[in-house]
Amino acid sequence: MKILQIFIIILLTFNCSKKQTDNRIAKFEKILGNEQTKSMNLLVSDFEENLAKIYSNLPTEKAYRKYLNEMISDSTTNWSKFKFQSDRTNTEFHKSGLWDEIYTKDSVYGLQINAVGKYMQALYAVKNSDSLINKYWDKREAAGMMPNELIVRGILSSDPDFNDYFHKRIVVLEFSY
């Protein structure tokens, strides 16, 4: 009988945790918008297809880490492997308005973060549910555009889970221009 009770408690805990995750995703996507969410998902798909090509012997989680580490490595010379957007996805990225929700062009400073865009608003809505999202949002909001090395080191120092919906999207959108 005790085993059954323990099993039920574990099952309920798992279901509550999954429900919280699903609620976070629903809240994030509602704020971001349907077209922007579709575009973001296409970017993640392109990114992961590229990872599978260049790191075919690694599972996705390890491929994300290797990609980030190689991006900031002094020994990296093949920069073309970091380009992952198909023409179709890049067009959709701009057409959907997602690019405009993430970035703005400034005639003096060049490419800047859209601090009031839907992407930052959506992250803000879920930032307290996850330490990586919280740290990323705080740094992005305070500093705007940052060098790749700072972004990568910040993400990796937060012990990311590249099976996590949000962690994947932060990485992919960070390197989508």
N, C-alpha and C positions, 0 to 999 in steps of 0.2 A: 504494500500500500504506500509506503514512504517513497519508493522508487517512482510510482505513478505521480505522486504529489510533486516530487522534484522535477519530473519530466514536464508536468503541466506548468510549473513556475518558469522553467527554462523556455518553453514554447511561448508563453505569454510575454516574457521579457523580449524574446526575439521579435515577436510580432509588433510590440510597442516600439522597439528600436527601428524596425523597417518602416513603420507608419510615420515616425518622426522624420526619417530620411525622405520618404515620399512627399511629406508635407513641405519640407524645405525645398525640394526640387520644384514642386508645384508653385510655391510662392515665388521662387526665383524666376521661373519661366513666365508666370503671369505678369510680373513686372517688366521683364525683358521684352515680351511680345512674341506672338506666334511665328511671324516671318523671321525675326531675329533668332529665335530658338532653332528653327529649321536650319538657318545658315550656320549657326554655331555648331550644330550637330554634324553638318557636312564638313566643316573644318576639322572637327575631331576625327571623323572618318578618314579624311585625306591624311591627316597626321599619322594615324595609326596604320594606314596602308603603307605610308612611307617608312615607318618604323619597322614593319614586317619585311620590307624589301632590304633595308640596310642592316638590320639586326635579325635576320631570319632564324638564327639559332637561339634567340632569347625570348622569354615570355614578355608580354606587354609591359608589366611593371618594371622589369629590369631594363627593357629597351628605353623606356622613358628616362630612367636614371642615367643610362649610358649616353643617350642623346644630350641631356643637359650637361653632363660632365665633359663630353667631347666639345660641346659648344664653347666652353670657357677654357679648354686645354690649350696650352701654348704649342703643343705638337700637332694640333689639327690644321690640316692644309686643304682638305677637300670640303670647301664651304658649300658646294652645290648640294650636298646631301641634306642640308638643313632646309632647303626649299621644298615645301610639301604641298602647297596649294595647286590644285588643278586650275586651268583657266575657267572652267565652269564654276568651281567653288569660289574663286576670286571674284568673278562677276556677281555671283549670288551674295557674297559678303558685302559688296557695295550696294547692289540693287535692293537688298532687304533693309538697308539702313543700319545694319549692325555696325559697320565700320564707323559711321557717324555717331553712334551711341558710345563708342569706345574712344575714338580719336577726334581731334580737330586740327586743322592746319592754321598755323599762325605765321604771318608774313615775316615776323622778326625772329621768332624762336623755332620755326619749323613745326614738325609733328609734336603735338601735345596730347595729353590725356584729357578726355572730356569728363571732368570731375562731376558734372551734374547730369551726365547721360544715364540712360536706363541700365547699362551694365553696372555702373558703380552703385546705382540705387538698388538693383537686385542683389548685389553682393552685400550691401549694407543690411538688407532685410534678413540675411541669413548669417551674417558674420559672427554673431555671438554663439553660434552652434558648433564652431570648429576653430581650433587655434590657428591653423594655416590660413583660412579665409580671413580671420580677424587680423592677423599680422599683415597679410598681403594688402587688405583694404586700408589699414592704417598707414602703411608705407606709401602706397599708391596715392592715397588722398593727400598726404603731406608733401610728397616729393614729385609727384607727376611722373614724367618719363625718367627712367633710370637706365644706366648701362646694363647690358645683358649679364655681365658677371655679378653685379649686385642682386639682380632678380634671381638668377640661378642659385647663388649661394644662400639667399634668403629662403627660397623654396626648399632646397635640400636640407637646410638646417632645421626646418620645421617637421622633419620626418614625414614626408608626404606618402599618401596611399594612392598609388596610381590606378587603383581599381575604383576609387572614389569619383563620383560624378563631377564634383566641384574642383577637385585637385587637377583632374585632367583638363578641364576647361580653362582654368587659370593658366596653365602652361601653354596650351594651344593658342588661346587668345593673346597671350603675352607676346608670342612670336608670329602673329598674323598682322601684317601691315597692309 
